[in-house]
Structure formats: C-alpha cells, structure tokens
Amino acid sequence: MSMELPVITEEAVLSEAVVSSASLMGLPNKVLASVLGVSLSTVGRLKRQEYLLSKTRKKWDLGILLVRVYLSLVAIFGSDSKEWLKTKNRAFAERRPMDVIQTVEGLLTVCDYLEAHRDR
C-alpha cells in the first residue's frame, strides 16, 4: 500500500516561515500587516494557511526580507531579539526597529544593518 505524501509548495514554506518569524519576534498582527502591505484580515488568513504568499507579488520579497531579519536577530541576540526590536536605536534616528520595518525602505535598512553586524 502506497501513501501519497502531501505536496508542499515554496509558497506554503515561505508563508509559514513568515508567520513563525513574526511570532517569534513578537510582532503584532498590525505590524506584520504593515510589513507585508496587506490587511489585518489577510494576516489572519495567512496564519490559518488560507492565504499564501505568491512568488509573483511584492509580498513574496517582503516576506523573505522579514525572515532574513529574524535569522539575523537570532544569530546576533539569541533570545533577546524581541527586546532589540522594541528599543529605540541611534542607527534608525532613535526609532524602534519594530516601527522602522513597517516600510519597504525601513525593512531593507534594518535587514542590511543586521546582516552587516552579523557578519562581523
């Protein structure tokens, strides 16, 4: 008897990674919605796996950047990464990184900042 394994798509993998990363970073749904450029209801559907990020949309690239931010935070700060996101930072004009990542430019800036520090 042969059992067919479920097909796992890249869209499902990235969508789950984004949801997990946001959760582990302590990002509220409202912040995740801003980062991805989606509504709060879409975030709810994403979390229930009723909506998947699509490779053909800008949200795909934003999701990848958010996961990169999470991976860099864990590499640099370990379990203190949530606190770093909530603390004002001189590198971001005394703004909290959690606020900065809510724009595309800010997400890129925070991602580049963290990756530069991780590689030291």
Protein Blocks (a to p, Z undefined) as FASTA:
>chain_A
ZZddddddfklmmmmmmmmmmmmnopafklmmmmnopafklmmmmmnopaccdfkbmklm
mmmmmmmmmmmmmmmnommlmmmmmpccfkloopafklmmmpmklmmmmmmmmmmmmmZZ
